[in-house]
Amino acid sequence: MFAAQLLAVVVAAAPADPSPAAPARIDLPEPRPVPRVTLTEAPRRPYYGLSRRRVSLGFRLGLGLGARLAGQRSDTAHFALDGLLFARAGLHRGRNQAALFPTIGYSLGAGKFTREHLLLAGLGLGFIGKDDAGIAVVPALVVGAAERQLVLGVRTSLLLDVGRLGLVPEIAHQYLDLPTGPRHELRLMFGMDLIRIFKAR
């Protein structure tokens, strides 16, 4: 009996368990406002908004003058005629485009001594710009007859395509390998793109 009372007094006098400490409070800063962005749908345009690649076909009839620079048995100057099928093919989009200028056709040279009947095939590189005007350098292989002899040669032309007017002036150097020796000629031609001229009407 006495032991039970003593135990009750000891239990009552024992200190109560301390309560757990409250966690420290952390105040976070207010988040910054997100800027408002307004998205506008772009209008429908070609790829990157640039002009499409230009591809066109033409037939150039050229009249002019051939002048001998070096070589034997030819006139100092003679009549020259070209009938050439050519194309312009843009290589990329844009207002100004690098382009290929393939060319194939027939070339005549006629004078007191000069008699040239040549087939020509070439591929040049140039640029197409505003109003389809262009400029190009066109190297070409020529094969045929000169003074009734089989000849091979090379012609390198600088073309200026005036565009929608259909005018194509040309200056060219022509090398022919004749059995009697090489011949160098300068050709000054004034050409017209007949397809473009008739299409514009």
C-alpha positions as CSV (number, residue, x, y, z in Angstrom):
1,M,0.0,0.0,0.0
2,F,2.8,2.4,0.9
3,A,4.7,1.4,-2.2
4,A,1.8,2.2,-4.4
5,Q,1.4,5.6,-2.9
6,L,5.1,6.3,-3.3
7,L,5.0,5.3,-7.0
8,A,2.1,7.6,-7.6
9,V,3.9,10.6,-6.0
10,V,7.1,9.9,-8.1
11,V,5.1,9.7,-11.3
12,A,3.2,12.9,-10.5
13,A,6.5,14.7,-9.6
14,A,8.3,13.6,-12.9
15,P,8.5,16.4,-15.4
16,A,6.3,16.1,-18.5
17,D,8.0,15.3,-21.9
18,P,8.9,18.6,-23.6
19,S,6.9,19.3,-26.8
20,P,8.9,19.2,-30.1
21,A,10.1,22.6,-31.3
22,A,8.1,24.3,-34.1
23,P,10.0,24.5,-37.5
24,A,11.5,27.8,-38.4
25,R,9.4,29.9,-40.8
26,I,10.9,30.7,-44.2
27,D,9.4,33.6,-46.2
28,L,9.9,33.2,-49.9
29,P,10.0,36.3,-52.2
30,E,7.1,37.0,-54.4
31,P,7.6,35.6,-58.0
32,R,8.2,38.1,-60.7
33,P,5.4,38.7,-63.1
34,V,5.7,36.9,-66.5
35,P,5.8,39.3,-69.4
36,R,2.9,39.0,-71.7
37,V,3.7,38.0,-75.3
38,T,1.3,38.3,-78.2
39,L,1.9,36.0,-81.1
40,T,0.8,37.1,-84.5
41,E,0.4,34.6,-87.3
42,A,2.6,35.4,-90.3
43,P,1.0,35.8,-93.7
44,R,1.4,32.9,-96.2
45,R,4.5,33.5,-98.3
46,P,6.9,31.3,-100.4
47,Y,9.8,29.6,-98.7
48,Y,11.5,32.2,-96.5
49,G,9.5,34.9,-98.3
50,L,11.8,34.9,-101.3
51,S,11.1,34.7,-105.0
52,R,11.0,31.2,-106.5
53,R,13.8,29.9,-108.7
54,R,13.5,31.2,-112.2
55,V,13.8,28.9,-115.2
56,S,13.2,30.0,-118.8
57,L,13.9,28.8,-122.3
58,G,14.9,31.0,-125.2
59,F,16.1,30.9,-128.8
60,R,18.7,33.5,-129.6
61,L,19.3,34.7,-133.1
62,G,22.5,36.7,-133.3
63,L,24.0,38.9,-136.0
64,G,27.4,40.5,-135.9
65,L,31.1,40.6,-136.8
66,G,33.9,38.1,-136.5
67,A,37.4,39.6,-136.5
68,R,40.7,37.7,-136.8
69,L,43.1,38.2,-134.0
70,A,45.7,35.7,-135.0
71,G,46.1,32.8,-137.5
72,Q,46.4,32.3,-141.2
73,R,44.0,32.2,-144.2
74,S,41.0,34.1,-142.9
75,D,39.5,37.5,-143.4
76,T,40.4,40.4,-141.2
77,A,36.6,40.7,-140.5
78,H,33.7,38.6,-141.6
79,F,30.0,38.2,-141.2
80,A,28.8,36.1,-138.2
81,L,25.5,34.5,-137.5
82,D,24.3,32.4,-134.5
83,G,21.2,30.4,-134.0
84,L,21.2,29.1,-130.4
85,L,18.8,27.4,-128.1
86,F,19.6,28.4,-124.5
87,A,18.1,28.3,-121.0
88,R,18.5,30.1,-117.7
89,A,18.0,28.0,-114.6
90,G,18.2,29.7,-111.2
91,L,20.1,27.7,-108.5
92,H,18.3,29.2,-105.5
93,R,15.5,31.4,-104.4
94,G,15.8,35.2,-104.1
95,R,15.5,38.4,-106.0
96,N,19.0,37.9,-107.4
97,Q,19.9,34.3,-108.3
98,A,23.0,32.5,-109.4
99,A,22.0,30.5,-112.6
100,L,23.2,28.0,-115.1
101,F,23.1,29.0,-118.8
102,P,23.2,25.9,-121.0
103,T,23.5,26.6,-124.8
104,I,23.4,24.6,-128.0
105,G,23.1,25.6,-131.6
106,Y,24.7,26.5,-134.9
107,S,27.2,29.2,-135.8
108,L,28.1,30.6,-139.3
109,G,31.1,32.7,-140.3
110,A,31.3,34.0,-143.9
111,G,33.7,36.3,-145.7
112,K,35.9,36.5,-148.8
113,F,38.0,33.6,-147.5
114,T,36.3,32.6,-144.3
115,R,33.8,29.8,-144.4
116,E,32.8,28.5,-141.0
117,H,30.0,26.0,-140.2
118,L,30.1,25.1,-136.5
119,L,28.0,23.3,-134.0
120,L,28.3,24.7,-130.5
121,A,27.4,23.3,-127.0
122,G,28.3,24.9,-123.8
123,L,27.3,25.5,-120.1
124,G,27.9,28.8,-118.4
125,L,27.4,30.4,-115.0
126,G,25.9,33.8,-114.3
127,F,23.3,35.8,-112.4
128,I,19.6,36.7,-112.9
129,G,18.4,39.9,-111.4
130,K,15.6,42.4,-111.6
131,D,13.2,42.1,-114.5
132,D,14.8,38.8,-115.5
133,A,18.0,40.6,-116.7
134,G,21.1,38.6,-116.5
135,I,24.8,38.3,-117.1
136,A,26.8,35.2,-117.7
137,V,30.1,33.7,-118.9
138,V,29.5,30.7,-121.2
139,P,32.4,28.5,-122.3
140,A,31.4,26.2,-125.2
141,L,32.9,23.4,-127.3
142,V,32.7,24.0,-131.1
143,V,33.1,21.4,-133.8
144,G,32.5,21.6,-137.6
145,A,34.2,22.8,-140.8
146,A,36.3,25.9,-141.5
147,E,37.6,26.4,-145.1
148,R,36.3,22.9,-145.8
149,Q,38.5,21.4,-143.1
150,L,37.4,19.6,-139.9
151,V,38.0,21.8,-136.9
152,L,37.6,21.6,-133.1
153,G,37.7,24.7,-130.9
154,V,36.5,26.6,-127.9
155,R,34.4,29.7,-127.6
156,T,34.1,31.8,-124.4
157,S,31.3,34.3,-124.4
158,L,30.2,37.1,-122.1
159,L,26.5,37.6,-122.4
160,L,24.4,40.5,-121.2
161,D,20.7,39.6,-121.1
162,V,18.6,42.8,-121.1
163,G,15.6,40.9,-119.7
164,R,12.1,41.4,-120.9
165,L,13.2,43.4,-123.9
166,G,14.7,40.1,-125.3
167,L,18.0,41.7,-126.3
168,V,21.2,39.8,-125.7
169,P,24.5,41.5,-126.8
170,E,27.5,39.2,-126.7
171,I,31.3,39.5,-126.9
172,A,33.3,36.3,-127.4
173,H,36.7,34.8,-128.0
174,Q,36.9,31.8,-130.3
175,Y,39.8,29.5,-130.8
176,L,39.8,27.0,-133.7
177,D,42.4,24.3,-134.2
178,L,42.8,24.1,-138.0
179,P,45.3,21.7,-139.8
180,T,47.1,24.7,-141.1
181,G,47.4,26.2,-137.6
182,P,45.4,27.8,-134.8
183,R,43.0,30.7,-135.3
184,H,41.9,33.2,-132.7
185,E,38.8,35.3,-133.4
186,L,36.9,38.1,-131.6
187,R,33.1,37.9,-132.1
188,L,30.9,40.9,-131.5
189,M,27.2,39.8,-131.7
190,F,23.9,41.5,-131.2
191,G,21.3,38.8,-130.3
192,M,17.5,38.7,-129.9
193,D,15.6,36.2,-127.8
194,L,12.8,35.4,-130.3
195,I,10.8,33.4,-127.8
196,R,10.7,36.3,-125.3
197,I,10.0,38.9,-127.9
198,F,7.0,37.0,-129.4
199,K,5.8,36.1,-125.9
200,A,5.7,39.7,-124.9
201,R,3.3,40.6,-127.7
